[in-house]
Amino acid sequence: MKYKIGDKVKFLNDVGGGIIKKIISPTIVSVETEDGFDMPVMINEILLAESSDSQGSVFNQNFLQSNILPETLPEPMGRMSKLQKFSSLNSKSSGVYLAYVPQDQVWLLKDEIDLFIVNYTSYEILYSLILENSGKFEGIDYGSIEPFSKIHIQTIHRDDLTKWLNGFVQVLFFKNEDSTVRLPLHTDFKIKLVRFQGKESYFSTNFMEEKSVLYYLGQSVSAKEFQQIEWQKNAETMQKSENQQIGVFVHEKTIDKYKTDKHTAEVDLHIESIVDDHSKMDNSQILETQRRLFILCLESAIAEKLQKVIFIHGVGNGFLKREITTILKQYPNLHYFDASMQKYGCGATEVLIKNN
């Protein structure tokens, strides 16, 4: 059965039905129910009740079977465009990105900005975008993006830009045949407004000629790579490595620059807050850099007799939080728990230090 936007369908495994509002992928459609809710549904779980030839006819008989986009598409599929290759421009690693592209490519710092999700991988992806503002979460968009393609999310007025700089992106990676299973990507993003206020922040890349502020969300990780990250070196080898590399983050008073008052500090472990450019780092290198800074700041806070430290680690795939929890368990004089959800969401850990 080939479904089109506007088709009325019934649910096979539930009461009721609705109208198809969106073709998400060859196997998933979005159905608006009789109650007015949009929900993704597998096509093998619905049955055609009534067809509407006036809508969605552009999706020809071969679309759902071949996943080849027609030349002319209605919203939202028409928002997608293929990436190109520019060998002479800045080279970036494969992965999923947010791209903030000024419409005025000459002045860059005025007029509106177009937001894209960029799929610079060989996988088709299913994505969802959620914004976070003042402790509230707003689902903005979801859908699919073909390999090496980008999709336009929103045109943003400069005065509204702050609203679009904090949130979460969830991604599933799909390929008809692959050598391994790819794990989902769930990552938060937090971009400082100052990045949009200087021309030096906007640059072209090997896959996007337009100058933009580019934010790296992550890449596909196999189950094997996950195990390599999870099962690190044994404790003795880890400690030796830490002692050798600790100098990367200067001296024992590193915690001083993170202090919010005499007895408290707040450490942001997002990789973009630690290094200027992490686009060429793989997941294991990013995790190791974050972990080493966490250990150094923790040891420094203990040495300086601070009472409390907030470590902002984000949600991500949960690797970093598990690393932090494992390390904290080795310190008997610490008490730790999730930090204020109202202020940090689910992405921070609060550590209380008991000083003798």
Buried (B, 14 or more C-beta within 10 A) or exposed (E): EBBBBBBBBBBEEEEEBBBBBBBBBBEBBBBBBEEEEEEBBEBEBBEBEEBBEEBBEBBEEEBBEEBEBEEEBBEBBBBBEEBEEBEEBBEBEBBBBBBBBBEEBEEBEEEBBBBBBBBBBEBBBBBBBBBBEEEEEEEBBBBBBBBBBBBBBBEBEEEEBEBBBBBBBBBBBBEEEEEEEBBEBBBBBBBEEEBBEEEEBBBBBBBBBBBBBBBBBBBBBBEEBBEEBEEBEEEEEBEEBBEEEBEEBEEEEBBEEBBEEEBBBBBBBBBBEBEEEBBEBBBBEBBBBBBBBBBBBBBBBBEBEBBBBBBBBBBBBEBBBEBBEEBBEEBEEBEBEEBEEEEBBEBBBBBEBEEE
